[in-house]
Amino acid sequence: MIPLTLLFIIIIGLLWLVVQLLQNFFDTYSNLDENCYASDWKNIREKQRNMIYLEKTNKEVSCTISNRLVELQKLPALQTQEEKPEILIIKLKQLLQSSLNLLK
């Protein structure tokens, strides 16, 4: 009778050990799965933040470019090739006159 009782105690102990190991395995597996989803969620949020930042930067660059284009359109039209040498000669004469005036 005692050997039969010891056999049952050993069997129950081994079954308890198997149950504990299975519980530990499933707990670890579920935590791994949750961490994977949490990591995926963090990656998705980070990508969304990066996209928002890139869109904001893109809008700022577009705004700056459009402002500069508006400023360029406000400038007077460029002079023709014939007028450029005349302007250069006039500016050179003014420079020479101012230099001569400084030398006097």
Phi and psi in radians as a Rosetta constraint file:
Dihedral C 1 N 2 CA 2 C 2 CIRCULARHARMONIC -1.146 0.35
Dihedral N 2 CA 2 C 2 N 3 CIRCULARHARMONIC -0.751 0.35
Dihedral C 2 N 3 CA 3 C 3 CIRCULARHARMONIC -1.106 0.35
Dihedral N 3 CA 3 C 3 N 4 CIRCULARHARMONIC -0.603 0.35
Dihedral C 3 N 4 CA 4 C 4 CIRCULARHARMONIC -1.167 0.35
Dihedral N 4 CA 4 C 4 N 5 CIRCULARHARMONIC -0.693 0.35
Dihedral C 4 N 5 CA 5 C 5 CIRCULARHARMONIC -1.126 0.35
Dihedral N 5 CA 5 C 5 N 6 CIRCULARHARMONIC -0.774 0.35
Dihedral C 5 N 6 CA 6 C 6 CIRCULARHARMONIC -1.097 0.35
Dihedral N 6 CA 6 C 6 N 7 CIRCULARHARMONIC -0.654 0.35
Dihedral C 6 N 7 CA 7 C 7 CIRCULARHARMONIC -1.107 0.35
Dihedral N 7 CA 7 C 7 N 8 CIRCULARHARMONIC -0.779 0.35
Dihedral C 7 N 8 CA 8 C 8 CIRCULARHARMONIC -1.110 0.35
Dihedral N 8 CA 8 C 8 N 9 CIRCULARHARMONIC -0.688 0.35
Dihedral C 8 N 9 CA 9 C 9 CIRCULARHARMONIC -1.133 0.35
Dihedral N 9 CA 9 C 9 N 10 CIRCULARHARMONIC -0.717 0.35
Dihedral C 9 N 10 CA 10 C 10 CIRCULARHARMONIC -1.156 0.35
Dihedral N 10 CA 10 C 10 N 11 CIRCULARHARMONIC -0.740 0.35
Dihedral C 10 N 11 CA 11 C 11 CIRCULARHARMONIC -1.111 0.35
Dihedral N 11 CA 11 C 11 N 12 CIRCULARHARMONIC -0.791 0.35
Dihedral C 11 N 12 CA 12 C 12 CIRCULARHARMONIC -1.111 0.35
Dihedral N 12 CA 12 C 12 N 13 CIRCULARHARMONIC -0.702 0.35
Dihedral C 12 N 13 CA 13 C 13 CIRCULARHARMONIC -1.110 0.35
Dihedral N 13 CA 13 C 13 N 14 CIRCULARHARMONIC -0.729 0.35
Dihedral C 13 N 14 CA 14 C 14 CIRCULARHARMONIC -1.170 0.35
Dihedral N 14 CA 14 C 14 N 15 CIRCULARHARMONIC -0.692 0.35
Dihedral C 14 N 15 CA 15 C 15 CIRCULARHARMONIC -1.103 0.35
Dihedral N 15 CA 15 C 15 N 16 CIRCULARHARMONIC -0.715 0.35
Dihedral C 15 N 16 CA 16 C 16 CIRCULARHARMONIC -1.082 0.35
Dihedral N 16 CA 16 C 16 N 17 CIRCULARHARMONIC -0.707 0.35
Dihedral C 16 N 17 CA 17 C 17 CIRCULARHARMONIC -1.117 0.35
Dihedral N 17 CA 17 C 17 N 18 CIRCULARHARMONIC -0.740 0.35
Dihedral C 17 N 18 CA 18 C 18 CIRCULARHARMONIC -1.101 0.35
Dihedral N 18 CA 18 C 18 N 19 CIRCULARHARMONIC -0.757 0.35
Dihedral C 18 N 19 CA 19 C 19 CIRCULARHARMONIC -1.080 0.35
Dihedral N 19 CA 19 C 19 N 20 CIRCULARHARMONIC -0.755 0.35
Dihedral C 19 N 20 CA 20 C 20 CIRCULARHARMONIC -1.101 0.35
Dihedral N 20 CA 20 C 20 N 21 CIRCULARHARMONIC -0.750 0.35
Dihedral C 20 N 21 CA 21 C 21 CIRCULARHARMONIC -1.129 0.35
Dihedral N 21 CA 21 C 21 N 22 CIRCULARHARMONIC -0.703 0.35
Dihedral C 21 N 22 CA 22 C 22 CIRCULARHARMONIC -1.145 0.35
Dihedral N 22 CA 22 C 22 N 23 CIRCULARHARMONIC -0.716 0.35
Dihedral C 22 N 23 CA 23 C 23 CIRCULARHARMONIC -1.072 0.35
Dihedral N 23 CA 23 C 23 N 24 CIRCULARHARMONIC -0.756 0.35
Dihedral C 23 N 24 CA 24 C 24 CIRCULARHARMONIC -1.090 0.35
Dihedral N 24 CA 24 C 24 N 25 CIRCULARHARMONIC -0.729 0.35
Dihedral C 24 N 25 CA 25 C 25 CIRCULARHARMONIC -1.084 0.35
Dihedral N 25 CA 25 C 25 N 26 CIRCULARHARMONIC -0.829 0.35
Dihedral C 25 N 26 CA 26 C 26 CIRCULARHARMONIC -1.201 0.35
Dihedral N 26 CA 26 C 26 N 27 CIRCULARHARMONIC -0.620 0.35
Dihedral C 26 N 27 CA 27 C 27 CIRCULARHARMONIC -1.091 0.35
Dihedral N 27 CA 27 C 27 N 28 CIRCULARHARMONIC -0.799 0.35
Dihedral C 27 N 28 CA 28 C 28 CIRCULARHARMONIC -1.106 0.35
Dihedral N 28 CA 28 C 28 N 29 CIRCULARHARMONIC -0.730 0.35
Dihedral C 28 N 29 CA 29 C 29 CIRCULARHARMONIC -1.119 0.35
Dihedral N 29 CA 29 C 29 N 30 CIRCULARHARMONIC -0.752 0.35
Dihedral C 29 N 30 CA 30 C 30 CIRCULARHARMONIC -1.189 0.35
Dihedral N 30 CA 30 C 30 N 31 CIRCULARHARMONIC -0.662 0.35
Dihedral C 30 N 31 CA 31 C 31 CIRCULARHARMONIC -1.150 0.35
Dihedral N 31 CA 31 C 31 N 32 CIRCULARHARMONIC -0.657 0.35
Dihedral C 31 N 32 CA 32 C 32 CIRCULARHARMONIC -1.111 0.35
Dihedral N 32 CA 32 C 32 N 33 CIRCULARHARMONIC -0.757 0.35
Dihedral C 32 N 33 CA 33 C 33 CIRCULARHARMONIC -1.119 0.35
Dihedral N 33 CA 33 C 33 N 34 CIRCULARHARMONIC -0.756 0.35
Dihedral C 33 N 34 CA 34 C 34 CIRCULARHARMONIC -1.107 0.35
Dihedral N 34 CA 34 C 34 N 35 CIRCULARHARMONIC -0.732 0.35
Dihedral C 34 N 35 CA 35 C 35 CIRCULARHARMONIC -1.127 0.35
Dihedral N 35 CA 35 C 35 N 36 CIRCULARHARMONIC -0.620 0.35
Dihedral C 35 N 36 CA 36 C 36 CIRCULARHARMONIC -1.135 0.35
Dihedral N 36 CA 36 C 36 N 37 CIRCULARHARMONIC -0.787 0.35
Dihedral C 36 N 37 CA 37 C 37 CIRCULARHARMONIC -1.155 0.35
Dihedral N 37 CA 37 C 37 N 38 CIRCULARHARMONIC -0.688 0.35
Dihedral C 37 N 38 CA 38 C 38 CIRCULARHARMONIC -1.119 0.35
Dihedral N 38 CA 38 C 38 N 39 CIRCULARHARMONIC -0.711 0.35
Dihedral C 38 N 39 CA 39 C 39 CIRCULARHARMONIC -1.138 0.35
Dihedral N 39 CA 39 C 39 N 40 CIRCULARHARMONIC -0.741 0.35
Dihedral C 39 N 40 CA 40 C 40 CIRCULARHARMONIC -1.085 0.35
Dihedral N 40 CA 40 C 40 N 41 CIRCULARHARMONIC -0.737 0.35
Dihedral C 40 N 41 CA 41 C 41 CIRCULARHARMONIC -1.088 0.35
Dihedral N 41 CA 41 C 41 N 42 CIRCULARHARMONIC -0.745 0.35
Dihedral C 41 N 42 CA 42 C 42 CIRCULARHARMONIC -1.109 0.35
Dihedral N 42 CA 42 C 42 N 43 CIRCULARHARMONIC -0.725 0.35
Dihedral C 42 N 43 CA 43 C 43 CIRCULARHARMONIC -1.119 0.35
Dihedral N 43 CA 43 C 43 N 44 CIRCULARHARMONIC -0.715 0.35
Dihedral C 43 N 44 CA 44 C 44 CIRCULARHARMONIC -1.120 0.35
Dihedral N 44 CA 44 C 44 N 45 CIRCULARHARMONIC -0.786 0.35
Dihedral C 44 N 45 CA 45 C 45 CIRCULARHARMONIC -1.097 0.35
Dihedral N 45 CA 45 C 45 N 46 CIRCULARHARMONIC -0.701 0.35
Dihedral C 45 N 46 CA 46 C 46 CIRCULARHARMONIC -1.127 0.35
Dihedral N 46 CA 46 C 46 N 47 CIRCULARHARMONIC -0.718 0.35
Dihedral C 46 N 47 CA 47 C 47 CIRCULARHARMONIC -1.128 0.35
Dihedral N 47 CA 47 C 47 N 48 CIRCULARHARMONIC -0.678 0.35
Dihedral C 47 N 48 CA 48 C 48 CIRCULARHARMONIC -1.127 0.35
Dihedral N 48 CA 48 C 48 N 49 CIRCULARHARMONIC -0.737 0.35
Dihedral C 48 N 49 CA 49 C 49 CIRCULARHARMONIC -1.097 0.35
Dihedral N 49 CA 49 C 49 N 50 CIRCULARHARMONIC -0.720 0.35
Dihedral C 49 N 50 CA 50 C 50 CIRCULARHARMONIC -1.110 0.35
Dihedral N 50 CA 50 C 50 N 51 CIRCULARHARMONIC -0.710 0.35
Dihedral C 50 N 51 CA 51 C 51 CIRCULARHARMONIC -1.127 0.35
Dihedral N 51 CA 51 C 51 N 52 CIRCULARHARMONIC -0.724 0.35
Dihedral C 51 N 52 CA 52 C 52 CIRCULARHARMONIC -1.102 0.35
Dihedral N 52 CA 52 C 52 N 53 CIRCULARHARMONIC -0.750 0.35
Dihedral C 52 N 53 CA 53 C 53 CIRCULARHARMONIC -1.105 0.35
Dihedral N 53 CA 53 C 53 N 54 CIRCULARHARMONIC -0.743 0.35
Dihedral C 53 N 54 CA 54 C 54 CIRCULARHARMONIC -1.157 0.35
Dihedral N 54 CA 54 C 54 N 55 CIRCULARHARMONIC -0.680 0.35
Dihedral C 54 N 55 CA 55 C 55 CIRCULARHARMONIC -1.118 0.35
Dihedral N 55 CA 55 C 55 N 56 CIRCULARHARMONIC -0.739 0.35
Dihedral C 55 N 56 CA 56 C 56 CIRCULARHARMONIC -1.098 0.35
Dihedral N 56 CA 56 C 56 N 57 CIRCULARHARMONIC -0.781 0.35
Dihedral C 56 N 57 CA 57 C 57 CIRCULARHARMONIC -1.122 0.35
Dihedral N 57 CA 57 C 57 N 58 CIRCULARHARMONIC -0.706 0.35
Dihedral C 57 N 58 CA 58 C 58 CIRCULARHARMONIC -1.091 0.35
Dihedral N 58 CA 58 C 58 N 59 CIRCULARHARMONIC -0.723 0.35
Dihedral C 58 N 59 CA 59 C 59 CIRCULARHARMONIC -1.123 0.35
Dihedral N 59 CA 59 C 59 N 60 CIRCULARHARMONIC -0.716 0.35
Dihedral C 59 N 60 CA 60 C 60 CIRCULARHARMONIC -1.098 0.35
Dihedral N 60 CA 60 C 60 N 61 CIRCULARHARMONIC -0.751 0.35
Dihedral C 60 N 61 CA 61 C 61 CIRCULARHARMONIC -1.142 0.35
Dihedral N 61 CA 61 C 61 N 62 CIRCULARHARMONIC -0.756 0.35
Dihedral C 61 N 62 CA 62 C 62 CIRCULARHARMONIC -1.093 0.35
Dihedral N 62 CA 62 C 62 N 63 CIRCULARHARMONIC -0.716 0.35
Dihedral C 62 N 63 CA 63 C 63 CIRCULARHARMONIC -1.114 0.35
Dihedral N 63 CA 63 C 63 N 64 CIRCULARHARMONIC -0.770 0.35
Dihedral C 63 N 64 CA 64 C 64 CIRCULARHARMONIC -1.097 0.35
Dihedral N 64 CA 64 C 64 N 65 CIRCULARHARMONIC -0.753 0.35
Dihedral C 64 N 65 CA 65 C 65 CIRCULARHARMONIC -1.120 0.35
Dihedral N 65 CA 65 C 65 N 66 CIRCULARHARMONIC -0.771 0.35
Dihedral C 65 N 66 CA 66 C 66 CIRCULARHARMONIC -1.145 0.35
Dihedral N 66 CA 66 C 66 N 67 CIRCULARHARMONIC -0.654 0.35
Dihedral C 66 N 67 CA 67 C 67 CIRCULARHARMONIC -1.111 0.35
Dihedral N 67 CA 67 C 67 N 68 CIRCULARHARMONIC -0.735 0.35
Dihedral C 67 N 68 CA 68 C 68 CIRCULARHARMONIC -1.153 0.35
Dihedral N 68 CA 68 C 68 N 69 CIRCULARHARMONIC -0.659 0.35
Dihedral C 68 N 69 CA 69 C 69 CIRCULARHARMONIC -1.125 0.35
Dihedral N 69 CA 69 C 69 N 70 CIRCULARHARMONIC -0.683 0.35
Dihedral C 69 N 70 CA 70 C 70 CIRCULARHARMONIC -1.108 0.35
Dihedral N 70 CA 70 C 70 N 71 CIRCULARHARMONIC -0.744 0.35
Dihedral C 70 N 71 CA 71 C 71 CIRCULARHARMONIC -1.086 0.35
Dihedral N 71 CA 71 C 71 N 72 CIRCULARHARMONIC -0.701 0.35
Dihedral C 71 N 72 CA 72 C 72 CIRCULARHARMONIC -1.149 0.35
Dihedral N 72 CA 72 C 72 N 73 CIRCULARHARMONIC -0.611 0.35
Dihedral C 72 N 73 CA 73 C 73 CIRCULARHARMONIC -1.236 0.35
Dihedral N 73 CA 73 C 73 N 74 CIRCULARHARMONIC -0.480 0.35
Dihedral C 73 N 74 CA 74 C 74 CIRCULARHARMONIC -1.301 0.35
Dihedral N 74 CA 74 C 74 N 75 CIRCULARHARMONIC -0.379 0.35
Dihedral C 74 N 75 CA 75 C 75 CIRCULARHARMONIC -1.148 0.35
Dihedral N 75 CA 75 C 75 N 76 CIRCULARHARMONIC 2.610 0.35
Dihedral C 75 N 76 CA 76 C 76 CIRCULARHARMONIC -1.148 0.35
Dihedral N 76 CA 76 C 76 N 77 CIRCULARHARMONIC 2.720 0.35
Dihedral C 76 N 77 CA 77 C 77 CIRCULARHARMONIC -1.095 0.35
Dihedral N 77 CA 77 C 77 N 78 CIRCULARHARMONIC 2.564 0.35
Dihedral C 77 N 78 CA 78 C 78 CIRCULARHARMONIC -1.151 0.35
Dihedral N 78 CA 78 C 78 N 79 CIRCULARHARMONIC 2.561 0.35
Dihedral C 78 N 79 CA 79 C 79 CIRCULARHARMONIC -1.350 0.35
Dihedral N 79 CA 79 C 79 N 80 CIRCULARHARMONIC 2.740 0.35
Dihedral C 79 N 80 CA 80 C 80 CIRCULARHARMONIC -1.282 0.35
Dihedral N 80 CA 80 C 80 N 81 CIRCULARHARMONIC 2.973 0.35
Dihedral C 80 N 81 CA 81 C 81 CIRCULARHARMONIC -1.118 0.35
Dihedral N 81 CA 81 C 81 N 82 CIRCULARHARMONIC -0.557 0.35
Dihedral C 81 N 82 CA 82 C 82 CIRCULARHARMONIC -1.195 0.35
Dihedral N 82 CA 82 C 82 N 83 CIRCULARHARMONIC -0.598 0.35
Dihedral C 82 N 83 CA 83 C 83 CIRCULARHARMONIC -1.379 0.35
Dihedral N 83 CA 83 C 83 N 84 CIRCULARHARMONIC -0.438 0.35
Dihedral C 83 N 84 CA 84 C 84 CIRCULARHARMONIC -1.068 0.35
Dihedral N 84 CA 84 C 84 N 85 CIRCULARHARMONIC -0.826 0.35
Dihedral C 84 N 85 CA 85 C 85 CIRCULARHARMONIC -1.097 0.35
Dihedral N 85 CA 85 C 85 N 86 CIRCULARHARMONIC -0.618 0.35
Dihedral C 85 N 86 CA 86 C 86 CIRCULARHARMONIC -1.125 0.35
Dihedral N 86 CA 86 C 86 N 87 CIRCULARHARMONIC -0.746 0.35
Dihedral C 86 N 87 CA 87 C 87 CIRCULARHARMONIC -1.144 0.35
Dihedral N 87 CA 87 C 87 N 88 CIRCULARHARMONIC -0.689 0.35
Dihedral C 87 N 88 CA 88 C 88 CIRCULARHARMONIC -1.095 0.35
Dihedral N 88 CA 88 C 88 N 89 CIRCULARHARMONIC -0.743 0.35
Dihedral C 88 N 89 CA 89 C 89 CIRCULARHARMONIC -1.135 0.35
Dihedral N 89 CA 89 C 89 N 90 CIRCULARHARMONIC -0.736 0.35
Dihedral C 89 N 90 CA 90 C 90 CIRCULARHARMONIC -1.100 0.35
Dihedral N 90 CA 90 C 90 N 91 CIRCULARHARMONIC -0.788 0.35
Dihedral C 90 N 91 CA 91 C 91 CIRCULARHARMONIC -1.119 0.35
Dihedral N 91 CA 91 C 91 N 92 CIRCULARHARMONIC -0.687 0.35
Dihedral C 91 N 92 CA 92 C 92 CIRCULARHARMONIC -1.128 0.35
Dihedral N 92 CA 92 C 92 N 93 CIRCULARHARMONIC -0.730 0.35
Dihedral C 92 N 93 CA 93 C 93 CIRCULARHARMONIC -1.081 0.35
Dihedral N 93 CA 93 C 93 N 94 CIRCULARHARMONIC -0.751 0.35
Dihedral C 93 N 94 CA 94 C 94 CIRCULARHARMONIC -1.099 0.35
Dihedral N 94 CA 94 C 94 N 95 CIRCULARHARMONIC -0.702 0.35
Dihedral C 94 N 95 CA 95 C 95 CIRCULARHARMONIC -1.122 0.35
Dihedral N 95 CA 95 C 95 N 96 CIRCULARHARMONIC -0.768 0.35
Dihedral C 95 N 96 CA 96 C 96 CIRCULARHARMONIC -1.145 0.35
Dihedral N 96 CA 96 C 96 N 97 CIRCULARHARMONIC -0.704 0.35
Dihedral C 96 N 97 CA 97 C 97 CIRCULARHARMONIC -1.132 0.35
Dihedral N 97 CA 97 C 97 N 98 CIRCULARHARMONIC -0.740 0.35
Dihedral C 97 N 98 CA 98 C 98 CIRCULARHARMONIC -1.172 0.35
Dihedral N 98 CA 98 C 98 N 99 CIRCULARHARMONIC -0.623 0.35
Dihedral C 98 N 99 CA 99 C 99 CIRCULARHARMONIC -1.147 0.35
Dihedral N 99 CA 99 C 99 N 100 CIRCULARHARMONIC -0.728 0.35
Dihedral C 99 N 100 CA 100 C 100 CIRCULARHARMONIC -1.127 0.35
Dihedral N 100 CA 100 C 100 N 101 CIRCULARHARMONIC -0.679 0.35
Dihedral C 100 N 101 CA 101 C 101 CIRCULARHARMONIC -1.139 0.35
Dihedral N 101 CA 101 C 101 N 102 CIRCULARHARMONIC -0.587 0.35
Dihedral C 101 N 102 CA 102 C 102 CIRCULARHARMONIC -1.240 0.35
Dihedral N 102 CA 102 C 102 N 103 CIRCULARHARMONIC -0.572 0.35
Dihedral C 102 N 103 CA 103 C 103 CIRCULARHARMONIC -1.310 0.35
Dihedral N 103 CA 103 C 103 N 104 CIRCULARHARMONIC -0.435 0.35
